[in-house]
């Protein structure tokens, strides 16, 4: 049981997964959930890498920031924690900050609200929808 990254071509990620079914539905569902979470983590890591900068200097509000190179950074996703090597930028003498382009911030802000932490991560979108729509 497991998921393998087959290829990344442009904006498409190809993965292959194997799920072991069981005579117990509960065990089968756990195996399915585990495989889908693995798939989500791989896809999330690929998306973060795709959104990362190329390492060139960037200017923000008149201040030039340069990369310290790629460093491992942990991100929380609905599927579990993802660690990705990303370019980290800093101004001279200031703290280190990984860059996430504005286009990726909305997708990366998908952390569960505090009140949903006891819910299953796969259901948080549905729960959020129910909370905001009064269902």
C-alpha positions in Angstrom: 0.0 0.0 0.0 1.3 3.4 -0.9 1.5 6.2 -3.4 4.4 6.9 -5.8 5.1 10.1 -7.7 5.3 9.1 -11.4 6.0 12.4 -13.1 5.6 16.2 -13.0 5.0 17.7 -16.4 4.3 21.5 -16.3 1.2 21.9 -14.1 0.2 18.2 -14.1 1.3 15.8 -11.4 1.0 12.0 -12.1 0.8 9.6 -9.2 0.1 6.0 -8.8 -1.5 4.5 -5.6 -2.2 1.0 -4.4 -5.0 0.4 -1.9 -5.4 -2.9 -0.1 -9.0 -3.8 0.4 -10.2 -5.9 3.3 -13.1 -8.1 4.3 -13.7 -5.4 7.0 -15.2 -2.2 5.6 -13.6 -0.2 8.5 -10.1 -1.5 7.6 -10.8 -0.8 3.9 -11.9 2.8 4.6 -8.8 3.4 6.8 -6.6 2.1 3.9 -8.4 4.3 1.4 -8.0 7.4 3.8 -4.3 6.7 4.3 -3.7 6.4 0.5 -5.7 9.6 -0.3 -3.9 11.5 2.4 -0.5 10.4 1.0 -1.7 11.5 -2.4 -2.8 14.9 -1.0 0.6 15.4 0.7 2.5 14.6 -2.5 0.2 16.9 -4.6 0.5 19.7 -2.0 4.3 19.5 -1.9 4.3 19.6 -5.7 2.0 22.7 -5.7 4.3 24.5 -3.1 7.3 23.7 -5.2 5.6 24.9 -8.4 4.6 28.2 -6.6 8.1 28.8 -5.3 10.4 31.5 -6.8 13.4 30.8 -8.9 15.8 32.2 -6.3 16.4 35.6 -7.9 16.4 38.7 -5.8 13.0 40.3 -5.3 12.0 43.9 -4.4 9.3 44.6 -1.9 8.3 48.1 -1.0 11.7 49.5 -2.2 13.7 46.9 -0.2 15.7 44.2 -2.1 15.5 40.7 -0.6 17.9 38.0 -1.5 17.6 34.2 -1.1 19.6 32.2 1.4 19.0 29.2 -0.8 16.6 26.4 -0.4 15.8 25.3 3.1 13.3 22.8 4.4 10.0 24.4 5.6 7.0 22.5 7.1 3.5 23.4 6.0 0.2 22.1 7.4 -2.3 20.8 4.8 -5.7 19.1 5.1 -3.8 15.8 4.4 -1.0 16.1 6.9 2.2 18.0 7.3 4.3 18.6 4.2 8.0 19.4 4.3 9.3 21.2 1.1 12.7 22.7 0.3 11.9 26.3 -0.7 13.8 29.5 -1.3 14.0 31.6 1.9 14.5 35.3 1.5 15.8 37.9 3.9 16.9 41.5 4.1 20.3 42.1 5.7 20.2 41.4 9.4 16.5 40.5 9.5 14.6 37.3 10.1 14.1 34.6 7.6 10.8 34.3 5.7 9.8 31.8 3.1 8.0 33.4 0.1 4.6 32.3 -1.1 3.3 34.2 -4.1 0.0 36.0 -3.6 -1.7 33.7 -6.0 -0.9 30.8 -3.7 -1.9 32.4 -0.4 -5.6 31.6 -0.7 -5.0 27.9 -1.3 -2.3 27.7 1.5 -4.6 29.3 4.1 -6.6 26.1 4.2 -5.7 25.5 7.8 -8.6 24.2 9.9 -10.3 26.7 12.2 -9.7 26.0 15.9 -13.3 24.8 16.4 -12.8 22.1 13.8 -9.6 20.5 15.1 -11.5 17.4 16.4 -13.1 16.8 13.0 -11.7 14.5 10.3 -9.4 16.6 8.0 -11.1 15.2 4.9 -14.4 16.7 6.0 -13.3 20.2 7.0 -14.4 21.8 3.7 -17.9 20.3 4.1 -18.1 21.4 7.7 -16.8 24.9 6.9 -19.4 25.1 4.1 -22.2 24.1 6.6 -21.0 26.6 9.2 -20.9 29.6 6.8 -24.1 28.7 5.1 -26.1 27.9 8.2 -26.9 24.3 7.1 
